[in-house]
Amino acid sequence: MSPETVNRNASVLLITPPFTQLNTPYPATAYLKGFLQSRGIPAAQSDLGLEVLLQVFSAAGLEQIFRKAATFPEPSANARRMLFLKNDYLRTVGPVMRFLQGKDPTLARNIVHRRFLPEAGRFAQVPDMEAAFGDMGIADAAKYLATLYLEDLSDLITEAVDSHFGFSRYAERLSAAAASYDELYEALAQPPGFIDTLTTQLLGNLIETHQPALVALSVPFPGNLYAALRCGQWLKTHFPEIKVAMGGGYPNTELRSLKDPRIFEAVDFICLDDGEAPIEALYHFVSGKFPEISSLKRTFILENGQVVFKDSSTCRDYAQAETGTPDYSGLPLADYVSVIEVTNPMHSLWSDGRWNKLTMAHGCYWGKCTFCDVTLPYIADYEPLTAALLADRMEAIVVQTGNTGFHFVDEAAPPALMRNLALEILRRGLVVSWWANIRFEKSFTPDLCLLLREAGCIAVSGGLEVASDRLLKLIDKGVTVAQVARVNKAFADAGILVHAYLMYGFPTQTAQETIDSLEMVRQMFAAGVMKSAFWHRFALTAHSPVSKNPEKYGVHILQAEGDFANNDRHYEEAGTTDHDIFGYGLKKSLFNYMHGIGLTDPLHKWFAEKVPRTAIRPDWITGVLEEAALQLPKESSRVLWLGGAVEVQIVSKSKKGATWEEAQLTVVTRREMLSVRLDKEKGLWLAALLPQLSLNNGKRTTRAEVRTAYEAAGWDDFELFWDGKPLAGLRKSGLLQV
């Protein structure tokens, strides 16, 4: 490519192809748009997946779908039922979409009465609605039923109109573990399907509106690779002067050893890892500012028929503090669709409500788990932001979007940074709701969890993986089952929802360990310290320590590296355990546990195959939680008073002829009136101290300094006083040590 062939007044169009999420934009384009605009580079963005879905689930879109489905030669009984109910679907689809967009909430009562929506196969799975939604309410029950309605329509499309269609993914089968490009290439050579045609029609509208010189396609998942390539293919045919780039999570993990040149029939560039420096270099190249192809950063190109990787050393990467605030402008935020696919409060966070996405820290501060991609930059390059900068970005995004909900998409949010962010949120008086992915660190003390909840943290998710100390050590998880249980209790007691990622089938795992892990999980649900979880089957990835050193884990990798995607690895292990027999039973038991069902049933009930009896005592988790070992906070811990004003009254007391005075401290909390009686002198000392511990005071006071002040007053029983029962109420109401 020569500089004469490109537009010197270039702009960038950032696109998320079909499909990722319905309820909120995938954040990559917003991140990059914010960065590009901070560099003075004109950029626009589109969630093409949302635009396609809004077209599909409209009266006009369904009219086309039913017309095509009517010509399908041998429809199933379910499809035939839906064809008969065509008019009901055409009448209801508009109101349902408005309801799921939050534009017509009163429709909820009509939906839950089960006389409004046409019902097909998906409604066979409807649980006891009162039991499932007793804690969630009418609106959520209606969202769940409306989601089943959309899934019914999705089934009809997949069966009779476009087999690639998926509710939140498209042609995922073609892209998952595709060591060869052959199947994708053959699919792209076929005439465009219904969704392909709709996608490229909408893409044409975007090109006409924005007139870009560079289109950058974000491909975070296998489920939007095929659509991205269809978009690139169409652009190559109709707008060959526009250059097409692709980046995101899928190329970063799957295409690092790319050799097959055929993908460059659909795209010009494939960028790896953090996108800021690569897309800036691409912009300067396409605009002619830096016309040498060697100026590109971490980018695959086709050169003389060969795949070549360009990585200029003169193009620097940017620190996270330099990347700018994510910019959601240009996205139709009011049109996203909130759905509830699973009757569980934590699962609904992923699909219900529009969350602003932010990252506290790039990479993972732990970076050791042996199943994880710890050798790749998105994990290995750890770089935290400051609490002040995060709060600045949160404030800016709230103003920009009108939404106060945040999902921190960290690999693992650092506890110290979470604490500092919580303090900054409270200091600024921000009203936000947020959730994050964590490690179950012992740093998450009961006091820290209370602080996080006070600052708006509503939920956390984290990897328990295999609830076996032997396997947790082999995974190098850095936690024990007992530690996870205690941390979960600290979060649960603070009112923060806990979701755990669970894993089965890790190399060397025995059938006994799988059953014992399930028993640990059962006990955590029974104890109320876990509310939500999900079992994943272990998958071996090319960039994990297990893949790099398979002999250590008794693993033999079966296939050679392919010319296209190389991430998921087929393998066999030395052990004789058939892990696949556990999958259905693990998931079935968990579904019931999340609804409080079957918590006292024997574990073998959930499995069709014979399984071992658990070797775990039935009270193991409760025993761990009841252990009396007192872990005192560090002397360097900050002492805070988040409660309100304290009123002091001196009360006279008498007993058996003796009289004395006590100080009664009264605090009005948001929920109750709290009174504490103490020895007069200690009570007056504490009442004077509490205002000094307020965030508004601006002074950081440590536990050691409080101890020194206490002992300077002439008292020598600090732990007995400060950590004892009389102050327990104050500690729950905002006297924290973090």
C-alpha positions, 0 to 999 in steps of 0.5 A: 500500500502506498500513501497515495492510495489512502485518505489523508483526512482519515477517520476511524469507525469502531464496530462491535460485530454481532453478537456479544451482549444485549444489555450493555455495550461491550467496552472495547470500542468505548475504551478506544474511542476515548483514547483516540479522541484524547489523541485528537483522532476523529472516531465513531463507534457502533454496536452493530450486534445491537442494531441487528437484533433490534431489526430482527426483533421488530414487527418488520423483521419478524414478518420477514422471518416468518415468511422465510420460515414458512418455506422451510421443508420439514419444520419441527412441531415447535416451529409449526406451533410458532408459525400458527401463532405468527400474528401473536408474535407480530402483535407482541414483539414491539411491546416486549422489546420496549419493556425489556428496554425499560421504556414500558415497565407497566407491561410487566403485570400483563406478561406475568399473568401468562395470557399475553405472550405466545408460548413455545418450547422454551416455556416448558422449562418455566420453574415455580415462579413464586419460588424462583422470583420471590426475592426478585419481584414482578419486574424480574419475573416478567423479564424472565418470561420475555427472555423465554419469548425471545429465545423461542423466536431465536430457536425458530430462526436457527431451525428455519431461517439461519442456522448460525443465529444465536441469542448473544453469539453468531456462528460460534461453532465455526470459530471455537477451537478452529485450528484450521481456517477451512470451515470458516473459509468455506462458510464465507464462500457461501451466499450471505444468509439472512443475518449476514444480509441484514448485518451488511445492510446496516453496515452500509448505513454506517459507512454512508454516515461516517465515511471512515478511512479505517474500520476497526472490528472488535472481536472479543469472542468466537461468537462474533468472529464470523460476523466480523469477517463477513463485514470485512468481506463486504467492505472489501467488495463494496468499499475497497478503499476503506482499510479494515482492522481486527483486534480483541480478545479472540485474536489476542488468545487464538491468533498469536501464531497465525500463518494462514493468509486467507483471512486477509481476503476479509481484513487488512490488519490483525492487531494483538493485545492492548489496542491503543498503540496499534490503532494509533499507529494504524491511523497514522499509517492509513492517513499517510502521516507515517506511510512506512508499513514498518511503523505498525505496532503488534500487527499482522499483515499480508506481505508477498503472500505471507503473514508477517508480524510488524511491531515497531519499537518506535511506537510506544505503549501507553500507561493506563493513566494515559488512555483516557476515559471510556467514551460511550457517545454514539451508542444508543444506550437507551435501546439496550435490552435487559434480559434474565436468562437464569432465575438467579440474582447474580446471573442476572447481573450479566444480562440485566441492566446497563453497566458502565464497564471500567478496569481498576488494574490492567492484568492480574496481580496474582498471575500464577493460576496454572489453568490461566493464560498467565503468559499473555500480556492481558494477564501478565502486565499488571498495572493498577490505576489510582483511586482518584483517577478511577473516581474521576472516570466514574464521575465523567461516565455518569455525566456522559451516560446517566447510568450510575452502575459500574462493572469492573472487568478486572481479571482480579480487582486488587483488595487495596485498590478496592479499599482506596476506591471505596474511600474515594467514593465515600469522600466524594459522596458519589452514589454508585452501584458496582461489582467486580471480579476478585480473588478470595483473599484473606485481605477481605476482612469483615470490616473491608467488606462493610466498607465496600458495601457502604461505597456501593459494592453490591456483588463480587465474583471469584474463582473457587475453582476446585474446592480441594486443598490439594488441587488448589495448591496444584493450580497455585491458586493461593487460597484454601477452601477454609479461607474462601469460606471465611471470605465469603462469609465476610461478604455475605454478612456485609450484604454483598452477593457472592458468585463462585466460578467452579471447575471440574476435570482438572488434570489428576482430579479424582472422582472422590475429589470431584464429589468432595468439592461438590460437598464443600459447595453444598455446605457453603450454600447451606451456610448461606455464604454462597448465593450463586456459582457455575461449574466449568469443565476444565479446558487446556489453553496453549498459554497456560502453565499446564500447557507449557509443562504438561508432564507435571500434570500428567497431560499429553497434548494430542494435536500439533499447532495449526495455521489458524487459531491455536488456543484450546488444546486437545489432550489426554491425561494419565488418570482414569477418571471419566470427568464427563460423567459428572457434568450434568449432575454438578450443574443440576445440583447447583441449580437446585442449591441456588434455589434452596432445594435439595441442600440436605439430599445425599449427593449421589441423587444428582448423578445417573452414574455411581459416584463415591460417597463424600469423605467430608464431614457434614459440618466441615464448613460450619466448623471453619466459620465458627472457629474462635481464632481471633485475627486482630487487624494490623496496627497500620490499619486505618480506623474510620468512623462512617456513622453519623453524629454521636450524642452523649448523655451521662447516666447515673447508675446505682447497685447495692448502695454504690453509685457511679456514672456511665456515658451513653453514646447514641448514634442514629443510623439509616436503619436504627437507633443504636445506644452503647453504654460505657464507663464514663471516662472511656465513653467521653474519650470515644465520643470525642475520638469518633468525629476525628475518624471521619473521612471528612476530617481528612486525617488518616488515623491508624489503629496504633495511633488509637491505641497510643491515645487510649493508653495515654489516657491511663488505660491498659486493656485496649484489645479488651475494650476496642475489640470486645462486645460493648463496641460490636454495635458501633463496628457494624454501624461504621467503626471500621479498621481497614 
